[in-house]
Amino acid sequence: GAAFAVEAEERRRIRRATKPRTSFVFVLTTLGAAIVAGAVSTLVALTDAATAPYAAAVGLLGGALVTALAMIVAGIVRRRSGFLTAVTIALLVGGITTAVASGPRSFMLADNSLGTSTEPRSVTQPFGRMDIYLDPLSDREAVEAGTITVNKGTGETYITVNPGTILDLEASLGAGEVSYSRISHQSGELLDQGEIVPREGSDGSAEWDWFVRNTTGPDDGETRQRIVLDQGAGSVYVTIYDVEEDR
């Protein structure tokens, strides 16, 4: 046992001699640079409405990038950087966790719904039903709503096109179809129904580009909603409460 302890101590001595720890000045400089990089990344993210909800995550990941680069430099000059490794792991975990939790309902489980908004929405839904409701944002003006981007694993998607709206749908389905139903806005009578013919994508999936206008006239307000849907398995059902009789 004594011989083993002496041998282990000798190995530690050789390791410390050949690969000493990074200096205090190097670590302190790295931490300062990480703080500055994180602050700048956060401020840049706040200038864009699409990235503003993720500003905190961007700042943490920006700091992690600096500490990771410092670890690489320490390795090149044969210095141990255990403290920087711990800091980098903590920043990465914090940044990823914050990114997942950032933004209103950016990560959805089970059944959920989305509505028309001026702000773009991008959500991930591994499974479950998704309901998307298109409602007019103005009675007198043409409005371009924020794009709704949905990445789904499996589950059905239901889109309701209410009067005064325009649907601009771009869908890619691994398995499933896109069908529609036209229902009279006044009487509730079924006017028409059918399936939309897709085209074959480069990866073998079925793709759709479909445009539906559900407005009464050019002088009335209309809200255009673009939906980008990437869905692994499950069909898309579009219900249009048609205002044809009002035109």
C-alpha positions in Angstrom: 0.0 0.0 0.0 2.8 2.4 0.9 4.6 1.6 -2.4 1.3 2.2 -4.3 0.8 5.6 -2.6 4.4 6.6 -3.4 3.9 5.6 -7.1 0.6 7.5 -7.3 2.1 10.6 -5.8 5.0 10.4 -8.3 2.5 10.2 -11.2 0.7 13.3 -9.8 4.0 15.1 -9.5 4.9 14.3 -13.1 1.5 15.4 -14.3 1.7 18.7 -12.4 5.2 19.3 -13.8 4.3 18.5 -17.4 0.8 20.0 -17.4 0.5 22.8 -14.8 -2.8 24.5 -14.0 -3.8 27.6 -16.0 -2.6 30.7 -14.3 -4.9 32.9 -12.1 -4.5 35.8 -14.6 -5.5 33.6 -17.5 -8.6 32.3 -15.7 -9.6 35.8 -14.6 -9.1 37.2 -18.1 -11.2 34.5 -19.6 -14.0 35.1 -17.1 -13.9 38.8 -17.9 -14.1 38.2 -21.6 -16.9 35.7 -21.1 -18.9 38.3 -19.2 -18.3 40.9 -21.9 -19.2 38.5 -24.7 -22.4 37.4 -22.9 -23.5 41.0 -22.3 -22.9 42.0 -25.9 -24.7 38.9 -27.2 -27.7 39.7 -24.9 -27.9 43.3 -26.1 -27.7 42.2 -29.8 -30.4 39.6 -29.2 -32.7 42.2 -27.6 -32.6 44.4 -30.8 -34.6 41.8 -32.8 -38.1 40.9 -31.8 -37.6 37.3 -33.0 -34.6 36.7 -30.7 -35.5 39.0 -27.8 -37.3 36.2 -25.8 -34.1 34.2 -26.0 -31.7 37.0 -25.0 -30.7 35.4 -21.7 -30.0 32.1 -23.4 -27.9 33.8 -26.1 -25.9 35.6 -23.4 -25.1 32.4 -21.5 -24.1 30.5 -24.7 -22.0 33.4 -25.8 -20.1 33.2 -22.5 -19.8 29.5 -22.9 -18.2 29.9 -26.3 -15.5 32.2 -24.9 -14.6 29.8 -22.0 -14.6 26.8 -24.5 -12.1 28.7 -26.7 -10.0 29.4 -23.6 -10.0 25.6 -22.8 -8.7 24.9 -26.3 -5.9 27.4 -25.9 -5.0 25.9 -22.5 -4.8 22.5 -24.1 -2.6 23.7 -26.9 -0.1 25.1 -24.4 -0.4 22.0 -22.2 -2.2 23.6 -19.2 -4.9 22.0 -17.1 -8.2 23.9 -17.1 -10.5 22.1 -14.7 -12.1 25.2 -13.4 -12.8 26.5 -16.9 -14.3 23.1 -17.8 -16.7 23.4 -14.9 -17.7 26.9 -15.8 -18.2 26.0 -19.5 -20.5 23.0 -18.6 -22.5 25.2 -16.2 -23.0 27.9 -18.9 -24.0 25.3 -21.5 -26.5 23.7 -19.2 -27.9 27.0 -18.2 -28.0 28.3 -21.8 -29.8 25.2 -23.2 -32.2 25.1 -20.3 -33.0 28.8 -20.7 -33.5 28.4 -24.4 -36.0 25.6 -24.0 -37.9 27.6 -21.4 -37.6 31.0 -23.2 -40.4 32.5 -25.2 -44.1 31.9 -24.7 -44.8 28.2 -25.1 -41.9 27.6 -27.5 -41.8 23.9 -26.5 -45.2 22.2 -26.3 -46.2 18.8 -25.1 -49.5 17.0 -25.7 -52.5 19.0 -27.1 -52.0 22.8 -27.7 -53.3 25.7 -29.7 -52.1 28.8 -31.4 -53.8 32.0 -32.6 -53.1 34.8 -35.0 -50.7 37.5 -33.7 -48.5 40.2 -35.1 -45.4 38.5 -33.6 -43.9 35.4 -35.2 -44.2 32.1 -33.4 -41.9 29.1 -33.6 -42.8 26.0 -31.6 -41.7 22.4 -31.3 -44.2 19.7 -30.5 -43.0 16.1 -30.2 -46.5 14.7 -30.1 -50.1 15.7 -29.7 -52.9 17.7 -31.4 -52.3 21.2 -32.6 -55.1 23.7 -33.2 -54.4 26.9 -35.1 -57.1 29.6 -35.3 -56.9 32.4 -37.9 -58.7 35.5 -36.8 -58.7 39.0 -38.3 -56.4 41.6 -36.6 -58.2 44.6 -38.3 -61.6 45.2 -39.8 -60.4 47.9 -42.2 -56.7 47.4 -42.9 -54.6 44.7 -44.5 -52.4 43.1 -41.8 -49.5 40.7 -42.3 -49.5 38.4 -39.2 -46.3 36.9 -37.8 -45.4 33.6 -39.4 -46.3 30.5 -37.3 -43.7 27.8 -37.6 -44.5 24.4 -36.2 -42.2 21.4 -36.0 -44.1 18.3 -35.0 -43.2 14.7 -34.4 -46.6 13.0 -34.5 -50.2 14.1 -34.2 -53.0 15.8 -36.1 -53.1 19.5 -37.0 -56.4 21.4 -37.3 -56.4 24.9 -38.9 -59.6 27.1 -38.7 -59.8 29.9 -41.2 -62.3 32.4 -40.0 -63.8 35.3 -42.1 -61.5 38.2 -42.8 -58.3 36.0 -43.0 -56.0 34.6 -45.6 -54.2 31.3 -45.2 -50.8 30.8 -46.7 -49.8 27.2 -45.9 -46.5 25.6 -46.5 -46.6 22.0 -45.2 -44.2 19.0 -45.3 -45.6 15.7 -44.0 -43.7 12.5 -43.6 -47.0 10.6 -43.5 -50.5 12.0 -43.8 -52.6 14.3 -46.0 -54.0 17.8 -46.1 -57.8 18.0 -46.4 -60.3 20.8 -46.3 -63.9 21.6 -45.5 -65.8 24.7 -46.5 -68.7 25.6 -44.2 -71.1 28.5 -44.7 -70.4 31.2 -42.2 -74.1 32.1 -42.1 -75.9 28.8 -42.2 -73.3 26.3 -41.0 -74.0 24.2 -44.1 -71.2 22.1 -45.6 -70.4 23.7 -49.0 -67.4 21.6 -50.1 -64.7 19.3 -49.0 -61.8 17.4 -50.4 -58.0 16.7 -50.3 -55.2 18.9 -51.6 -52.8 17.1 -54.0 -49.2 17.3 -52.8 -45.9 17.3 -54.6 -43.0 15.0 -53.8 -40.2 16.6 -51.8 -36.5 16.0 -52.4 -36.4 13.7 -49.3 -39.4 11.7 -50.3 -41.9 13.6 -48.1 -45.1 15.1 -49.4 -45.2 18.9 -49.6 -48.0 21.4 -50.0 -48.1 25.1 -50.9 -51.7 26.2 -50.5 -53.3 29.7 -50.5 -56.9 30.4 -49.3 -58.6 33.8 -49.2 -61.6 34.1 -47.0 -62.5 37.8 -47.2 -65.6 39.6 -48.4 -64.0 42.2 -50.6 -60.9 44.3 -51.4 -62.2 47.2 -49.3 -62.5 45.2 -46.2 -59.7 44.4 -43.7 -57.9 41.2 -44.2 -55.2 39.4 -42.2 -52.7 37.2 -44.0 -51.4 34.3 -41.9 -48.4 32.3 -43.1 -48.0 28.8 -41.5 -44.9 26.7 -42.0 -45.5 23.1 -40.9 -43.0 20.3 -40.7 -44.8 17.2 -39.4 -43.5 13.7 -39.2 -46.7 11.7 -39.0 -50.3 12.9 -38.9 -52.8 14.7 -41.2 -53.8 18.4 -41.5 -57.4 19.4 -41.5 -58.4 22.8 -42.6 -61.9 24.2 -41.8 -62.9 27.3 -43.7 -65.9 29.3 -42.5 -66.6 30.7 -45.9 -68.1 34.2 -46.4 -68.9 33.5 -50.1 -72.5 34.4 -49.5 -71.5 37.8 -48.1 -69.6 38.9 -51.2 
